[in-house]
Amino acid sequence: MIKLKSREEIERIRESCHLLERTHQEIAKLIDVGITTLELDSFAKNYIESHGGIPAFLNYMGYPASLCTSVNSVVIHGIPGEHKLRNGDIISLDLGIDLNGYFSDAARTYEVGTVSDNAHELVEVTRQCLYAGIDKAQTGNRIQDIGRAVSALAKRHNFGVVKDYCGHGVGFSQHEDPQIPNYVSRGPNPRIKQGMILAIEPMINLGTGKVVVHDDGWTVETEDGQLSAHWEHTVAVFDDHTEILTQID
């Protein structure tokens, strides 16, 4: 069931999203050769809690950290640890916040030092895929218009689109209906309406779109071991426009 939000509820979700964006901005300052993914996770947790929020991912369905730290060929759900970032890495950071019962979700992929041309192109095209999807998240369109835009752009660059995981509704909880595939699927295709809060999140791979899950039950990696990038925004749909809530001008 898709839960539409009132303008007052959207304002509360916006506050959560703005705290999340500020958290991402502060984490970005720490991305450098030699920092561990566990240090990034600890910073995120402390920053969120010091500003009145709760890390939404921590203990969610058993996830053991506040921040998902997915390096290079890891697509999503990378668990923080003692891994030190190296020059040429790319790292996707996915984070959610519960602020007084209102949830936000956003991911960014960062380049560490000097990366290869292929890595840079992947990161940039994935970011462009996100905005192509957001452009279709308009009242009157359908959910699968988002995935069509994402996959069309990715395929023009011969990149793989992850099909096993998708975007989703958000706001009253971390994951809500509708599911938002990053391709044209045979699943539900509801009309986009005012009051929808959507987490749109392309996961794009340098090679195949196929993935494997590690024995830890969380870490998702590209099947062929090539690089993956992940970008995500939470957006609010209004009658006459769509607002990117996890973006502060």
C-alpha positions in Angstrom: 0.0 0.0 0.0 1.4 3.4 -1.0 1.2 5.9 1.8 0.7 9.5 0.6 2.0 12.2 2.8 0.4 15.6 3.8 2.3 18.8 3.4 2.9 18.9 7.2 4.3 15.3 7.1 6.5 16.2 4.1 7.9 19.1 6.1 8.9 16.7 8.9 10.5 14.3 6.3 12.3 17.3 4.7 13.9 18.0 8.1 15.2 14.4 8.3 16.4 14.7 4.7 18.3 18.0 5.3 20.0 16.4 8.3 21.0 13.5 6.1 22.4 15.8 3.5 24.4 17.7 6.0 25.7 14.3 7.3 26.8 13.3 3.8 28.5 16.7 3.3 30.5 16.2 6.5 31.4 12.6 5.7 32.6 13.7 2.2 35.3 15.9 3.9 36.8 12.7 5.5 37.1 10.7 2.3 40.8 10.2 1.8 43.5 7.6 1.3 44.1 5.7 4.6 40.8 6.3 6.4 38.9 3.1 7.3 35.3 2.4 6.5 34.7 1.8 10.2 35.9 5.3 11.0 33.4 6.7 8.4 30.7 4.7 10.1 31.6 5.9 13.6 31.6 9.5 12.4 28.2 9.1 10.7 26.6 7.6 13.8 28.0 10.2 16.2 27.0 13.1 13.9 23.5 11.9 13.5 22.9 11.2 17.1 24.5 14.6 18.2 21.9 16.3 16.0 18.9 14.5 17.5 18.5 11.7 14.9 18.8 7.9 14.9 20.8 6.0 12.3 18.0 4.2 10.5 20.1 1.4 9.2 21.6 0.3 12.5 20.1 -3.0 13.5 17.6 -2.7 10.6 16.8 -6.4 9.9 20.0 -7.2 11.7 22.3 -4.8 9.7 25.3 -4.2 12.1 26.3 -0.6 11.3 24.9 2.9 10.7 26.5 3.4 7.2 26.7 1.1 4.2 30.3 1.4 2.9 30.6 -0.3 -0.6 34.0 -0.2 -2.1 34.8 -0.8 -5.8 33.0 -4.0 -6.9 30.7 -4.0 -3.9 27.3 -2.7 -5.1 25.4 -2.1 -1.8 25.3 -3.1 1.8 29.1 -3.2 2.4 29.7 -3.6 6.1 32.2 -1.1 7.6 35.4 -2.5 9.0 39.2 -2.1 9.1 39.5 -1.7 5.3 41.6 1.4 4.5 40.7 3.4 1.4 43.3 3.4 -1.3 44.1 5.8 -4.1 41.9 4.9 -7.1 39.1 3.4 -5.1 35.5 4.4 -5.4 33.2 4.1 -2.4 29.4 4.2 -2.2 28.0 5.5 1.1 24.4 4.8 1.7 22.8 6.2 4.8 19.3 6.7 6.4 18.0 8.8 9.3 15.1 8.5 11.6 14.3 12.0 12.9 11.4 12.0 15.3 9.8 9.1 13.4 10.3 10.5 9.9 12.8 8.7 7.6 15.2 9.8 4.9 17.5 7.9 2.6 20.4 8.9 0.3 23.6 7.5 -1.3 26.6 9.0 -2.9 29.6 7.5 -4.7 32.9 9.2 -4.0 36.3 9.0 -5.8 39.3 8.4 -3.6 42.4 10.3 -4.9 42.9 9.8 -8.6 40.7 7.2 -10.2 40.8 5.6 -13.6 38.9 7.1 -16.5 36.5 4.1 -16.5 35.8 4.6 -12.8 35.1 8.3 -13.2 32.8 7.8 -16.1 30.8 5.2 -14.1 30.4 7.5 -11.2 29.3 10.4 -13.3 26.9 8.4 -15.5 25.3 6.8 -12.4 24.8 10.3 -11.0 23.2 11.3 -14.3 21.0 8.3 -14.2 19.7 9.4 -10.8 18.7 12.8 -12.2 17.2 11.2 -15.3 15.0 9.1 -13.1 14.1 12.1 -10.9 13.1 14.0 -14.0 10.4 11.4 -14.6 9.1 11.3 -11.1 6.3 13.8 -11.9 2.6 13.7 -11.1 0.8 11.8 -13.8 3.7 9.7 -14.9 4.1 6.1 -13.8 6.7 4.5 -11.6 8.2 2.6 -14.5 8.9 5.8 -16.4 11.7 6.3 -13.8 13.3 2.9 -14.5 13.0 3.4 -18.2 14.9 6.7 -18.1 17.6 5.2 -15.8 18.2 2.1 -17.9 18.2 3.9 -21.2 21.0 6.2 -20.1 23.1 3.4 -18.6 22.7 1.3 -21.7 23.9 4.1 -23.9 27.2 3.8 -22.1 27.2 0.0 -22.2 26.9 -0.2 -18.4 25.0 -2.9 -16.5 21.9 -2.1 -14.6 21.4 -4.0 -11.3 17.9 -5.6 -11.3 18.0 -7.5 -8.0 17.6 -4.3 -5.9 15.6 -1.2 -6.4 14.4 2.1 -5.1 11.3 2.4 -2.9 8.9 4.6 -1.0 10.2 6.2 2.3 9.1 8.6 5.0 7.1 6.8 7.6 9.5 3.9 7.6 12.8 3.0 5.9 11.2 1.0 3.1 7.7 1.5 1.8 5.7 0.8 -1.3 6.1 1.4 -4.2 9.2 -0.5 -5.4 11.0 1.5 -8.0 13.0 -0.7 -10.4 15.9 0.8 -12.4 14.6 -0.9 -15.6 11.3 -1.6 -17.2 9.9 -4.6 -15.3 6.7 -6.7 -15.4 5.8 -5.6 -11.9 3.3 -3.0 -10.6 3.3 0.3 -12.4 1.3 2.8 -10.3 0.6 6.3 -11.3 2.8 8.9 -9.6 0.7 11.2 -7.3 1.1 14.2 -5.1 2.2 13.1 -1.6 4.5 10.3 -2.7 7.9 10.3 -1.1 10.3 8.3 -3.3 13.9 7.1 -2.8 15.3 6.8 -6.3 18.6 4.9 -6.4 20.3 3.7 -9.6 22.9 1.0 -9.0 25.0 0.8 -12.2 27.9 -1.5 -12.9 30.9 -1.2 -15.2 30.3 -4.7 -16.5 27.4 -7.1 -16.0 24.3 -6.1 -14.0 24.4 -9.5 -12.3 25.3 -9.6 -8.6 26.2 -12.1 -5.9 25.6 -11.9 -2.1 28.4 -12.8 0.3 28.1 -15.3 3.1 27.5 -12.4 5.6 24.1 -12.1 4.1 24.5 -8.4 3.4 27.4 -7.6 1.1 26.3 -7.5 -2.6 29.0 -7.6 -5.2 29.1 -7.5 -9.0 29.3 -11.0 -10.4 32.2 -10.3 -12.6 34.2 -8.3 -10.0 34.0 -5.0 -11.9 33.2 -1.6 -10.4 29.8 -0.5 -9.3 28.4 3.0 -8.4 25.3 4.0 -6.4 23.5 7.3 -6.2 20.2 8.0 -4.3 18.0 10.9 -3.4 14.7 11.1 -1.5 12.2 13.2 -3.4 8.7 14.6 -2.7 6.1 14.7 -5.4 3.8 17.7 -5.6 1.1 18.6 -8.2 3.3 21.1 -10.0 6.8 20.0 -9.2 9.1 17.4 -7.6 11.4 18.5 -4.8 14.7 16.8 -4.1 14.6 16.6 -0.3 18.1 15.3 0.2 19.7 18.3 -1.5 20.3 21.7 0.1 20.8 24.6 -2.3 
